[in-house]
């Protein structure tokens, strides 16, 4: 199993949600995050008194999937999030050692949605 984390511009989030929602049986999470990066174009930042820095509002998508679906889902996210501008985001892929479905106790790939 793999975990895909994608940090995406908030302006492109609807495209990513639509792309992921078109995949049958795929479950995913979306979280609001604040990205701090010195390389983003001027005008894309907000300023936070709490953080003491400029930041960009971004969304973090999280998906856990079977190994054989990883490349396809990562590419689906990349295409949907791509605006052609610097700072569109990044996709990370990591190994998941174990999954346990709370309601049934099923483990591993059997814990994932069909």
C-alpha positions in Angstrom: 0.0 0.0 0.0 1.0 3.6 -0.6 0.1 6.9 0.8 -0.1 9.8 -1.6 0.1 13.3 -0.2 -0.4 16.2 -2.6 -0.1 19.9 -1.7 -2.1 21.9 -4.2 -3.0 25.6 -4.8 -6.4 26.3 -3.4 -7.5 27.7 -6.8 -7.0 24.3 -8.3 -8.6 22.2 -5.5 -11.9 21.8 -7.3 -10.2 20.2 -10.3 -8.4 17.7 -8.0 -11.6 16.9 -6.1 -13.5 16.3 -9.3 -10.7 14.1 -10.7 -10.4 12.0 -7.5 -14.2 11.8 -7.1 -14.4 10.3 -10.7 -12.4 7.3 -9.5 -14.9 4.5 -8.3 -14.5 3.6 -4.7 -11.6 6.0 -4.0 -11.7 7.6 -0.6 -9.5 10.7 0.1 -9.1 13.5 2.7 -8.7 17.2 2.1 -7.1 19.5 4.6 -6.5 23.3 4.5 -2.8 24.1 5.1 -0.5 27.1 4.9 2.5 26.8 2.7 5.6 28.9 3.2 8.0 29.0 0.3 10.4 31.8 -0.8 10.1 30.8 -4.4 6.4 31.7 -5.1 5.4 34.7 -7.2 4.6 37.9 -5.5 0.9 38.5 -5.0 0.1 34.9 -4.2 0.8 35.3 -0.5 -1.2 36.4 2.6 0.6 37.6 5.7 0.1 35.9 9.1 0.9 37.8 12.3 0.8 34.4 14.1 3.3 32.8 11.7 5.2 36.0 11.2 5.6 35.2 7.6 3.9 35.4 4.2 2.1 32.2 3.3 -0.1 30.7 0.5 -3.3 29.0 1.3 -3.1 25.4 -0.1 -4.9 22.2 0.3 -3.4 18.8 1.2 -5.0 15.8 -0.4 -4.3 12.4 1.3 -5.0 9.0 -0.4 -4.1 5.5 0.6 -4.2 3.1 -2.2 -3.0 -0.3 -3.5 0.5 -0.3 -5.0 -0.9 -1.0 -8.5 -3.0 2.2 -8.5 -0.4 4.6 -7.1 1.1 5.9 -10.4 -2.3 6.4 -12.0 -3.7 8.3 -9.0 -0.6 10.5 -8.6 -0.8 11.4 -12.3 -4.5 12.1 -12.0 -3.7 14.6 -9.2 -0.7 16.1 -11.0 -2.8 16.8 -14.2 -5.8 18.2 -12.3 -3.6 20.5 -10.2 -1.4 21.8 -13.0 -2.0 25.4 -13.9 1.3 25.7 -15.7 2.7 28.2 -13.2 5.5 27.8 -10.7 4.3 26.8 -7.2 1.4 24.6 -8.4 2.3 22.1 -5.6 4.0 18.8 -5.1 3.0 15.1 -4.7 4.7 12.8 -2.2 4.4 9.0 -2.2 5.3 6.9 0.8 5.0 3.2 1.8 2.2 2.3 4.2 3.2 -0.6 6.5 -0.3 -1.5 7.7 -3.9 -0.5 7.6 -6.7 -1.7 10.0 -10.3 -1.1 9.3 -11.8 0.0 12.7 -15.3 -1.4 12.1 -14.3 -4.9 10.9 -10.7 -5.4 12.0 -9.7 -6.2 8.4 -6.0 -5.6 7.7 -3.7 -4.6 4.8 -5.2 -4.3 1.4 -8.4 -5.9 2.7 -8.9 -2.7 4.8 -9.0 -0.5 1.8 -12.2 0.4 -0.1 -13.0 -1.9 -3.0 
